[in-house]
Amino acid sequence: MIIHKPSFSADLGMSKLPPYLLLAVCAVAAPLSKNKSVLSKASHPRLAGVPFFQDALALMFDNSGRLLCEPSVSTAQALCLLEMHEIAASHSWTRHFRYFGTSPG
């Protein structure tokens, strides 16, 4: 819902997508992969995207947790995807909404 497929595909074909956005897509998609090598490295399928997630974070944030990327649609998309991955990879009792402020309540 946050990716416009024709625009994403066109940018991908022209190598215009930032690497962190591609890594964020891979983080969300990895648990759904049919590739055994992707899934075999994780202790649970929902964790298969963790390496992609960590690589995206390393490109997007400095050691202090400050965003290094310039504000853009791609940055917003990547942040949304990383949050989706983090929620999916976590147990429901450990969610912590890192990128969008504090947990409601």
C-alpha positions as CSV (number, residue, x, y, z in Angstrom):
1,M,0.0,0.0,0.0
2,I,3.0,2.3,0.3
3,I,4.6,1.4,-3.0
4,H,3.3,2.4,-6.4
5,K,4.3,-0.6,-8.4
6,P,4.7,1.1,-11.8
7,S,6.8,3.9,-10.4
8,F,8.8,1.5,-8.2
9,S,9.4,-0.9,-11.2
10,A,10.4,2.0,-13.5
11,D,12.9,3.4,-10.9
12,L,14.2,-0.1,-10.3
13,G,14.8,-0.6,-14.0
14,M,16.7,2.7,-14.2
15,S,18.7,2.0,-11.0
16,K,17.1,5.1,-9.3
17,L,16.1,3.3,-6.0
18,P,18.2,3.9,-3.0
19,P,19.8,0.7,-1.6
20,Y,18.2,1.1,1.8
21,L,14.7,1.0,0.2
22,L,15.6,-2.3,-1.7
23,L,16.9,-3.7,1.6
24,A,13.7,-2.7,3.4
25,V,11.6,-4.4,0.7
26,C,13.8,-7.6,1.1
27,A,13.4,-7.4,4.9
28,V,9.6,-7.6,4.6
29,A,9.6,-10.1,1.7
30,A,12.2,-12.6,3.1
31,P,9.8,-14.4,5.4
32,L,7.6,-15.1,2.4
33,S,10.5,-16.4,0.3
34,K,10.4,-19.9,-1.2
35,N,14.2,-19.9,-1.3
36,K,15.4,-22.3,1.3
37,S,18.8,-20.6,1.7
38,V,17.0,-17.4,2.8
39,L,14.9,-19.2,5.3
40,S,17.5,-21.7,6.6
41,K,19.7,-18.9,8.1
42,A,16.9,-17.8,10.5
43,S,15.8,-19.6,13.6
44,H,12.2,-18.8,12.6
45,P,10.8,-17.8,9.2
46,R,9.6,-14.4,10.6
47,L,13.2,-13.6,11.3
48,A,14.5,-14.3,7.7
49,G,14.5,-10.5,6.9
50,V,16.7,-9.5,9.9
51,P,19.9,-9.3,7.9
52,F,18.3,-7.0,5.3
53,F,16.7,-5.0,8.1
54,Q,20.1,-4.5,9.8
55,D,21.8,-3.5,6.5
56,A,19.1,-1.0,5.8
57,L,19.4,0.5,9.3
58,A,23.2,0.8,8.9
59,L,22.7,2.8,5.7
60,M,19.9,5.0,7.1
61,F,21.0,5.8,10.6
62,D,24.3,6.9,12.3
63,N,25.5,5.3,15.6
64,S,23.4,7.8,17.6
65,G,20.2,6.8,15.8
66,R,20.0,10.0,13.8
67,L,18.6,9.6,10.3
68,L,21.3,10.1,7.6
69,C,19.0,10.0,4.6
70,E,17.5,13.1,3.1
71,P,13.8,13.4,3.5
72,S,12.1,11.9,0.5
73,V,9.3,9.5,-0.5
74,S,11.8,6.7,-0.7
75,T,13.0,7.4,2.9
76,A,9.4,7.4,4.1
77,Q,8.6,4.2,2.3
78,A,11.7,2.5,3.7
79,L,10.9,3.6,7.3
80,C,7.3,2.2,6.9
81,L,8.7,-1.1,5.6
82,L,11.2,-1.3,8.4
83,E,8.5,-0.7,11.0
84,M,6.4,-3.4,9.3
85,H,9.3,-5.8,9.4
86,E,10.0,-5.0,13.1
87,I,6.4,-5.7,14.1
88,A,6.2,-8.9,12.1
89,A,9.6,-10.2,13.4
90,S,8.7,-9.3,17.1
91,H,6.5,-11.1,19.5
92,S,3.4,-9.1,20.1
93,W,4.5,-8.3,23.6
94,T,7.8,-6.7,22.5
95,R,6.6,-4.2,19.9
96,H,8.2,-0.8,20.4
97,F,7.4,1.4,17.4
98,R,10.9,2.6,17.0
99,Y,10.4,4.9,14.0
100,F,7.0,6.5,14.7
101,G,7.3,7.8,18.3
102,T,6.3,5.9,21.4
103,S,3.8,3.1,21.7
104,P,0.2,4.4,22.1
105,G,-1.3,4.1,25.6
